[in-house]
Amino acid sequence: MSTDTPRPGDPRRAAAQPSAADPGLYKAREKIHPREIKGRFQSLRKLAVLTLLGLFYLAPWLRWDDRQAVLFDLPGRQFHVLGLTFWPQDFFFLALFLIVCALMLFFFTALAGRLWCGYACPQTVWTEVFIWIEQWCEGDRNKRIKLDKAPWSREKLIRRSSKHVLWVLFAAWTGFTFVGFFTPVTELTARLAAFQLGPWESFWMAFYGFATWGNAGFMREQVCLYMCPYARFQSAMFDPNTLTISYDERRGEPRGPRRREADHQALGLGDCIDCYLCVQVCPTGIDIRDGLQYECIACAACIDACDSVMDKVGYPRGLIRYTTENALAGKRSRILRPRILIYGLLLALITGGAVAALAMRSPLDMDVLPDRNALYREAAGGVIENVYTLHTMNKSGEDARFRLEVAGAPGLSIITTPETFTVASGASRRVAARVSAEPGAFARGGGHNIQLILVTIGKPEQRYSVETRFHTPVR
């Protein structure tokens, strides 16, 4: 044990305690009221928000071939996405989709920082909407700050109440839409109107609505700062050539206020007039002039704010801009570099492979289970028989009729019970099959590879082949 540890009564122990003015290890959260700003990047963000929200809220209502275009039917184990229907056996495509999403995240982060956070993250998207509602009900930044400090009055009660009512309604609509991706939304609407929702539907509607209301209305930047893991490991994907939102310190310092008509260079000042507008518009409340920080979500509001100030004072734009560490240091920047090329190549290959696999995906599926009780049996005339249980599945959008064929050696035949059978759309059926081999079909005994072929009856004919083992006695 260290002998330098202050003991009770030691003056050093008292000196080590935080004073009343010392915030200690934890700082109380100060509510952030981001100021509204207009500019090219904020226009792009609004377009992204409206596009993503439009897709989310409208997708359950779209129809495709007399069914909901996007529906994840968990009880039926069917997942409809436009004209495609996926089954649990298609988990491979979900894995490919997640890999593509991860590579896209790596690619765009290495290229231009946290674009996902600033433009497409659900937390960012819904927080923007809740801030718009707050601005509409309570006014601009200064009015909201003043309202926070003001005592309760009739006006404050009306404004706060109207804001929370709209928040709750929007969150409830969000929860309803979320459940509409898993339960047909028309049925869900009818049951909601009749107050006949099931327990799970009610739970998830309330849970997702409450999560939206809490995260976007109250927690906001706290989710990005303390709950999101991406903020912690994003720096591993940055390098000196990554485009990030940065303050040009060499051009802006020393900062300070000045008259508009004054020659700031003669006064020994940089281009930054220290107006703090870049801080006021930041949704996480950071000062970008302190350098790159993990709290920055790359919303580019500070760029638009600074550019508007530069326009007013007659200075060139770009004091805060998308740039690289090398460019700020006066070095050459390389956008196309090995990691970008590797991420891009992997992304293109896997995306291309996924598209090709989807295009070649068969609407038929069949699992073959050989009889384990008796690998084979000998019939009259030296005929060898193997028995199989076939689990057939029709993944197409309509009912289909099938027959079975066998290949792999001359003298093979197959008998199923029944001989032909129908499988409904999206359904499966078990069929017993007996494969017979004439004497001399195989040159030696033991196990042999054969193919069982599922063939549709009618046009267009489709064939799905599964390889299995045919066992014969060892002589």
C-alpha positions as CSV (number, residue, x, y, z in Angstrom):
1,M,0.0,0.0,0.0
2,S,1.3,3.4,-0.9
3,T,2.4,5.5,2.1
4,D,1.4,8.7,0.3
5,T,-2.3,8.0,0.6
6,P,-3.9,10.8,2.8
7,R,-5.4,9.3,6.0
8,P,-8.4,10.6,7.8
9,G,-7.5,13.9,9.6
10,D,-4.6,14.5,7.2
11,P,-4.7,18.1,5.8
12,R,-3.8,16.7,2.4
13,R,-7.1,14.7,2.5
14,A,-9.1,17.9,3.0
15,A,-7.2,19.6,0.2
16,A,-8.0,16.7,-2.1
17,Q,-11.8,17.1,-1.6
18,P,-13.6,19.1,-4.3
19,S,-14.7,22.5,-3.2
20,A,-18.2,23.9,-3.6
21,A,-17.1,25.7,-6.8
22,D,-15.4,22.5,-8.2
23,P,-17.8,20.5,-10.4
24,G,-15.9,17.3,-9.6
25,L,-15.8,14.4,-12.0
26,Y,-19.3,14.9,-13.4
27,K,-20.7,18.0,-14.8
28,A,-24.4,18.7,-14.7
29,R,-26.0,18.7,-18.1
30,E,-26.8,22.1,-19.5
31,K,-29.8,22.1,-21.9
32,I,-28.7,23.0,-25.4
33,H,-30.9,25.2,-27.5
34,P,-29.4,25.0,-31.1
35,R,-29.9,28.1,-33.1
36,E,-31.6,27.8,-36.5
37,I,-29.3,28.6,-39.4
38,K,-29.8,28.4,-43.2
39,G,-27.2,27.3,-45.7
40,R,-26.4,24.7,-48.3
41,F,-25.5,22.0,-45.8
42,Q,-28.6,22.5,-43.7
43,S,-30.7,22.4,-46.9
44,L,-29.1,19.0,-47.6
45,R,-29.8,17.8,-44.1
46,K,-33.5,18.9,-44.3
47,L,-33.8,17.0,-47.6
48,A,-32.2,13.9,-46.1
49,V,-34.5,14.1,-43.0
50,L,-37.7,14.5,-45.1
51,T,-36.6,11.8,-47.5
52,L,-35.8,9.3,-44.8
53,L,-39.0,10.1,-42.8
54,G,-41.0,9.9,-45.9
55,L,-39.7,6.4,-46.6
56,F,-40.3,5.3,-43.0
57,Y,-43.9,6.6,-42.7
58,L,-45.1,5.8,-46.3
59,A,-43.5,2.4,-46.8
60,P,-46.0,0.4,-44.8
61,W,-48.9,1.9,-46.9
62,L,-47.4,1.0,-50.3
63,R,-48.9,-2.0,-52.1
64,W,-47.2,-4.5,-54.3
65,D,-49.2,-7.3,-56.0
66,D,-52.2,-7.0,-53.7
67,R,-50.0,-7.1,-50.5
68,Q,-48.1,-4.7,-48.4
69,A,-44.9,-3.8,-50.2
70,V,-42.7,-4.0,-47.0
71,L,-43.9,-6.4,-44.4
72,F,-41.9,-8.5,-41.9
73,D,-44.4,-11.3,-41.1
74,L,-42.8,-13.0,-38.1
75,P,-45.6,-15.5,-37.4
76,G,-45.6,-16.5,-41.1
77,R,-41.8,-16.4,-41.3
78,Q,-42.1,-14.4,-44.5
79,F,-40.3,-11.1,-45.1
80,H,-41.7,-9.1,-48.1
81,V,-39.6,-6.4,-49.6
82,L,-41.2,-5.0,-52.7
83,G,-41.3,-7.9,-55.2
84,L,-39.0,-10.2,-53.1
85,T,-40.1,-12.6,-50.4
86,F,-37.4,-13.9,-48.0
87,W,-37.6,-16.8,-45.7
88,P,-35.6,-17.9,-42.7
89,Q,-33.5,-20.0,-45.1
90,D,-32.5,-16.8,-46.7
91,F,-30.6,-15.5,-43.7
92,F,-27.5,-15.4,-46.0
93,F,-28.9,-12.3,-47.6
94,L,-29.4,-10.6,-44.3
95,A,-25.8,-11.3,-43.5
96,L,-24.7,-9.8,-46.8
97,F,-26.9,-6.8,-46.2
98,L,-25.3,-6.1,-42.8
99,I,-21.8,-6.6,-44.3
100,V,-22.6,-4.1,-47.1
101,C,-23.9,-1.6,-44.5
102,A,-20.8,-2.0,-42.4
103,L,-18.5,-1.4,-45.4
104,M,-20.5,1.6,-46.4
105,L,-20.0,3.0,-42.9
106,F,-16.3,2.4,-43.1
107,F,-16.0,3.8,-46.6
108,F,-17.8,7.0,-46.0
109,T,-16.3,7.6,-42.6
110,A,-12.7,7.2,-44.0
111,L,-13.7,9.5,-46.8
112,A,-15.6,12.3,-45.1
113,G,-16.0,11.6,-41.4
114,R,-19.3,11.1,-39.6
115,L,-21.7,11.6,-42.6
116,W,-23.9,8.9,-41.2
117,C,-24.3,10.8,-37.9
118,G,-25.0,14.1,-39.4
119,Y,-27.4,13.1,-42.2
120,A,-28.9,9.6,-41.8
121,C,-28.7,8.4,-38.1
122,P,-32.3,7.9,-36.8
123,Q,-31.3,9.7,-33.6
124,T,-30.3,12.8,-35.6
125,V,-33.3,12.5,-38.0
126,W,-36.0,12.4,-35.2
127,T,-34.2,14.9,-33.0
128,E,-34.3,17.4,-35.9
129,V,-38.1,16.9,-36.2
130,F,-38.6,17.4,-32.4
131,I,-36.4,20.5,-32.5
132,W,-38.6,21.9,-35.4
133,I,-41.7,21.3,-33.3
134,E,-40.0,23.0,-30.3
135,Q,-39.1,26.0,-32.4
136,W,-42.6,26.2,-33.8
137,C,-44.2,26.2,-30.4
138,E,-41.6,28.1,-28.3
139,G,-39.8,30.4,-30.8
140,D,-36.2,30.8,-31.7
141,R,-33.2,30.1,-29.5
142,N,-33.3,33.3,-27.5
143,K,-37.0,33.0,-26.8
144,R,-36.6,29.3,-25.7
145,I,-33.8,30.3,-23.3
146,K,-35.9,33.1,-21.9
147,L,-38.9,30.8,-21.6
148,D,-36.8,28.3,-19.6
149,K,-35.8,31.0,-17.1
150,A,-39.2,32.6,-16.8
151,P,-41.6,31.6,-14.0
152,W,-44.6,29.6,-14.9
153,S,-47.3,31.6,-16.5
154,R,-50.3,31.1,-18.7
155,E,-48.2,31.7,-21.9
156,K,-45.5,29.3,-20.7
157,L,-48.0,26.6,-19.8
158,I,-49.7,26.9,-23.2
159,R,-46.4,26.8,-25.1
160,R,-44.9,23.9,-23.2
161,S,-48.2,21.9,-23.2
162,S,-48.6,22.4,-27.0
163,K,-45.0,21.2,-27.6
164,H,-45.4,18.1,-25.5
165,V,-48.8,17.3,-27.0
166,L,-47.3,17.4,-30.5
167,W,-44.2,15.4,-29.4
168,V,-46.4,12.7,-27.9
169,L,-48.7,12.6,-31.0
170,F,-45.6,12.4,-33.3
171,A,-44.0,9.7,-31.2
172,A,-47.3,7.7,-31.1
173,W,-47.5,7.9,-34.9
174,T,-43.9,6.7,-35.0
175,G,-44.7,3.7,-32.8
176,F,-47.7,2.8,-34.8
177,T,-45.7,3.0,-38.1
178,F,-43.0,0.8,-36.6
179,V,-45.5,-1.9,-35.7
180,G,-47.0,-1.5,-39.1
181,F,-43.9,-3.1,-40.6
182,F,-44.6,-6.3,-38.7
183,T,-48.4,-6.4,-38.8
184,P,-50.3,-5.5,-42.0
185,V,-50.9,-1.8,-41.5
186,T,-54.5,-1.8,-42.7
187,E,-55.4,-4.6,-40.2
188,L,-53.5,-2.7,-37.5
189,T,-55.5,0.5,-38.2
190,A,-58.8,-1.3,-38.1
191,R,-57.9,-3.1,-34.8
192,L,-56.7,0.2,-33.3
193,A,-59.9,2.0,-34.3
194,A,-61.9,-0.8,-32.6
195,F,-59.6,-0.9,-29.6
196,Q,-58.7,-4.6,-30.3
197,L,-54.9,-4.5,-30.4
198,G,-53.1,-7.5,-29.2
199,P,-50.7,-7.4,-26.2
200,W,-47.5,-7.5,-28.2
201,E,-48.7,-4.9,-30.7
202,S,-49.7,-2.6,-27.8
203,F,-46.4,-3.1,-26.0
204,W,-44.2,-2.4,-29.0
205,M,-46.2,0.6,-30.1
206,A,-45.9,2.1,-26.6
207,F,-42.3,1.1,-26.2
208,Y,-41.1,2.5,-29.6
209,G,-43.2,5.6,-29.2
210,F,-41.9,6.2,-25.7
211,A,-38.3,5.6,-26.9
212,T,-38.8,8.2,-29.7
213,W,-40.3,10.7,-27.3
214,G,-37.5,10.3,-24.7
215,N,-34.5,10.0,-27.0
216,A,-35.5,12.8,-29.5
217,G,-37.3,15.1,-27.1
218,F,-35.1,14.9,-23.9
219,M,-31.9,13.0,-24.3
220,R,-30.9,14.3,-27.7
221,E,-27.2,14.9,-27.8
222,Q,-26.7,12.7,-24.7
223,V,-27.4,9.6,-26.9
224,C,-24.6,10.7,-29.2
225,L,-22.2,11.6,-26.4
226,Y,-22.6,8.7,-24.0
227,M,-24.7,5.9,-25.5
228,C,-23.6,5.6,-29.1
229,P,-20.5,3.4,-29.5
230,Y,-19.7,4.8,-33.0
231,A,-18.5,8.1,-31.4
232,R,-15.8,6.0,-29.5
233,F,-14.3,4.1,-32.4
234,Q,-14.8,6.5,-35.3
235,S,-11.3,7.9,-34.8
236,A,-9.9,4.5,-35.8
237,M,-11.1,5.1,-39.3
238,F,-9.7,8.6,-39.6
239,D,-6.4,9.5,-41.0
240,P,-4.7,12.9,-42.0
241,N,-6.4,12.7,-45.4
242,T,-10.0,12.2,-44.0
243,L,-12.3,15.1,-44.8
244,T,-13.6,16.5,-41.5
245,I,-15.2,19.7,-40.4
246,S,-12.3,21.9,-39.2
247,Y,-11.5,25.4,-38.2
248,D,-8.6,27.0,-40.0
249,E,-6.6,28.2,-37.0
250,R,-3.9,29.8,-39.1
251,R,-6.4,32.0,-40.8
252,G,-8.7,32.7,-37.9
253,E,-6.3,33.4,-35.1
254,P,-6.0,35.6,-33.1
255,R,-9.7,35.9,-32.9
256,G,-11.6,39.0,-31.6
257,P,-14.4,41.5,-32.3
258,R,-13.8,44.5,-34.6
259,R,-15.6,47.1,-36.6
260,R,-16.8,46.0,-40.0
261,E,-14.9,48.8,-41.8
262,A,-11.7,48.2,-39.7
263,D,-8.5,46.6,-41.2
264,H,-8.3,43.5,-39.0
265,Q,-4.9,42.6,-40.3
266,A,-3.5,46.0,-39.2
267,L,-5.0,45.3,-35.8
268,G,-3.3,42.0,-35.7
269,L,-6.5,40.0,-35.8
270,G,-7.4,36.9,-37.8
271,D,-10.7,36.4,-39.7
272,C,-12.6,35.0,-36.7
273,I,-14.7,37.7,-35.1
274,D,-15.4,35.5,-32.1
275,C,-19.2,35.8,-32.5
276,Y,-19.8,32.3,-31.1
277,L,-22.4,31.7,-33.8
278,C,-20.7,28.4,-34.6
279,V,-21.2,27.3,-31.0
280,Q,-24.9,28.5,-30.9
281,V,-25.9,26.4,-33.9
282,C,-24.1,23.2,-32.8
283,P,-26.6,20.5,-31.6
284,T,-24.0,19.0,-29.3
285,G,-22.9,22.4,-27.9
286,I,-19.2,22.1,-28.8
287,D,-16.8,24.8,-30.0
288,I,-15.4,23.5,-33.3
289,R,-12.5,26.0,-32.9
290,D,-11.1,23.8,-30.2
291,G,-10.2,21.2,-32.8
292,L,-11.7,17.8,-33.9
293,Q,-13.8,16.3,-31.1
294,Y,-15.7,13.1,-30.8
295,E,-18.9,15.0,-29.9
296,C,-19.0,16.5,-33.4
297,I,-21.7,14.7,-35.5
298,A,-20.7,16.4,-38.8
299,C,-24.0,18.2,-39.2
300,A,-22.0,21.1,-40.8
301,A,-24.3,23.7,-39.1
302,C,-21.1,25.6,-38.0
303,I,-20.0,25.8,-41.6
304,D,-23.2,27.4,-42.7
305,A,-23.1,29.8,-39.7
306,C,-19.5,30.8,-40.3
307,D,-20.0,31.3,-44.0
308,S,-23.0,33.6,-43.4
309,V,-20.8,35.7,-41.0
310,M,-18.0,35.8,-43.5
311,D,-20.4,37.1,-46.1
312,K,-21.6,39.8,-43.8
313,V,-18.1,41.1,-42.9
314,G,-16.8,40.7,-46.5
315,Y,-14.2,37.9,-45.8
316,P,-13.7,34.8,-47.9
317,R,-15.8,31.8,-47.0
318,G,-14.2,28.6,-45.6
319,L,-12.9,29.6,-42.2
320,I,-14.7,26.5,-41.0
321,R,-15.0,24.0,-43.8
322,Y,-14.7,20.4,-44.8
323,T,-10.9,19.8,-45.1
324,T,-8.2,17.4,-44.1
325,E,-5.5,17.5,-41.4
326,N,-2.9,17.6,-44.1
327,A,-4.5,20.5,-45.9
328,L,-4.6,22.6,-42.7
329,A,-1.0,21.9,-42.2
330,G,-0.1,23.0,-45.7
331,K,0.6,19.5,-47.0
332,R,-0.8,17.7,-50.0
333,S,-4.0,15.8,-49.4
334,R,-4.9,12.5,-51.1
335,I,-8.6,11.6,-51.3
336,L,-8.0,8.4,-53.2
337,R,-5.7,6.4,-50.9
338,P,-5.3,2.6,-50.2
339,R,-7.9,2.3,-47.5
340,I,-10.5,4.1,-49.7
341,L,-9.7,1.9,-52.6
342,I,-9.9,-1.3,-50.6
343,Y,-13.2,-0.3,-48.9
344,G,-14.6,0.7,-52.3
345,L,-13.4,-2.5,-54.0
346,L,-14.8,-4.7,-51.2
347,L,-18.1,-2.8,-51.2
348,A,-18.5,-3.1,-55.0
349,L,-17.6,-6.8,-55.0
350,I,-19.9,-7.8,-52.1
351,T,-22.8,-5.6,-53.4
352,G,-22.4,-7.1,-56.9
353,G,-22.3,-10.6,-55.5
354,A,-25.4,-9.9,-53.4
355,V,-27.3,-8.6,-56.4
356,A,-26.2,-11.5,-58.5
357,A,-27.2,-14.0,-55.8
358,L,-30.7,-12.3,-55.6
359,A,-31.1,-12.5,-59.4
360,M,-30.2,-16.2,-59.4
361,R,-32.2,-17.1,-56.3
362,S,-34.5,-20.0,-56.9
363,P,-38.1,-19.7,-55.7
364,L,-37.9,-23.4,-54.9
365,D,-36.2,-25.1,-51.9
366,M,-35.9,-28.7,-50.8
367,D,-34.2,-30.4,-47.8
368,V,-33.4,-34.1,-48.2
369,L,-33.4,-36.3,-45.1
370,P,-32.3,-40.0,-45.7
371,D,-33.9,-42.7,-43.6
372,R,-31.4,-43.3,-40.8
373,N,-33.1,-46.6,-39.6
374,A,-32.2,-48.5,-42.7
375,L,-29.6,-47.1,-45.1
376,Y,-30.8,-49.4,-47.9
377,R,-32.9,-52.4,-48.5
378,E,-32.8,-55.1,-51.2
379,A,-36.0,-55.8,-53.2
380,A,-36.8,-58.6,-55.6
381,G,-34.5,-59.0,-58.5
382,G,-31.5,-57.4,-56.8
383,V,-33.0,-53.9,-56.9
384,I,-31.6,-51.6,-54.1
385,E,-33.9,-49.0,-52.6
386,N,-33.2,-45.9,-50.4
387,V,-36.0,-44.0,-48.6
388,Y,-35.9,-40.2,-48.1
389,T,-38.1,-37.6,-46.5
390,L,-38.2,-34.4,-48.6
391,H,-39.1,-31.1,-47.1
392,T,-40.2,-29.0,-50.2
393,M,-40.9,-25.3,-50.1
394,N,-42.5,-22.9,-52.6
395,K,-41.0,-19.4,-52.1
396,S,-42.8,-18.0,-55.2
397,G,-45.8,-15.7,-55.2
398,E,-48.3,-18.4,-56.4
399,D,-49.3,-22.0,-55.8
400,A,-47.2,-24.6,-57.8
401,R,-47.5,-28.2,-58.7
402,F,-44.3,-30.4,-58.6
403,R,-42.9,-33.8,-59.5
404,L,-39.6,-35.4,-58.6
405,E,-36.8,-36.7,-60.8
406,V,-33.6,-38.5,-60.0
407,A,-30.2,-38.4,-61.8
408,G,-26.6,-39.5,-61.1
409,A,-26.5,-43.0,-62.6
410,P,-28.3,-45.1,-65.3
411,G,-31.1,-47.4,-64.0
412,L,-32.3,-45.0,-61.2
413,S,-36.0,-44.4,-60.7
414,I,-38.0,-42.5,-58.0
415,I,-41.5,-43.0,-56.6
416,T,-43.1,-40.4,-54.4
417,T,-46.3,-40.5,-52.4
418,P,-48.2,-38.8,-54.0
419,E,-46.7,-38.9,-57.5
420,T,-47.3,-35.2,-58.0
421,F,-48.1,-32.7,-55.3
422,T,-49.1,-29.1,-54.9
423,V,-47.4,-26.6,-52.5
424,A,-49.2,-23.4,-51.8
425,S,-47.4,-20.0,-52.1
426,G,-45.2,-19.5,-49.2
427,A,-45.9,-22.9,-47.8
428,S,-43.9,-26.1,-47.3
429,R,-44.8,-29.8,-47.5
430,R,-43.2,-33.1,-46.5
431,V,-43.1,-35.8,-49.1
432,A,-41.8,-39.4,-48.8
433,A,-39.7,-40.7,-51.7
434,R,-38.2,-44.1,-52.6
435,V,-35.3,-44.2,-55.0
436,S,-34.6,-47.6,-56.7
437,A,-31.4,-48.7,-58.5
438,E,-31.3,-51.5,-60.9
439,P,-28.6,-54.2,-60.4
440,G,-25.3,-52.9,-61.9
441,A,-26.3,-49.2,-61.6
442,F,-23.2,-48.7,-59.5
443,A,-19.9,-50.4,-60.2
444,R,-19.1,-50.8,-56.5
445,G,-20.8,-50.9,-53.2
446,G,-21.0,-48.2,-50.5
447,G,-22.2,-44.6,-50.8
448,H,-22.8,-42.8,-54.1
449,N,-23.8,-39.2,-55.0
450,I,-27.1,-38.7,-56.7
451,Q,-29.3,-35.7,-57.5
452,L,-32.9,-35.3,-56.5
453,I,-34.6,-32.8,-58.7
454,L,-37.7,-30.8,-57.9
455,V,-39.5,-29.9,-61.1
456,T,-42.5,-27.6,-61.5
457,I,-45.4,-28.9,-63.7
458,G,-46.5,-26.2,-66.2
459,K,-44.8,-23.2,-67.8
460,P,-42.3,-21.9,-67.2
461,E,-40.7,-25.1,-66.0
462,Q,-38.3,-24.6,-63.1
463,R,-35.8,-27.2,-61.6
464,Y,-34.1,-27.3,-58.3
465,S,-31.5,-30.0,-57.6
466,V,-30.2,-31.3,-54.3
467,E,-27.3,-33.7,-54.0
468,T,-27.6,-36.6,-51.5
469,R,-26.1,-40.0,-50.9
470,F,-27.5,-43.3,-52.2
471,H,-26.3,-46.3,-50.2
472,T,-25.7,-49.8,-51.6
473,P,-24.4,-53.0,-49.9
474,V,-20.6,-53.5,-49.8
475,R,-19.9,-56.8,-51.6
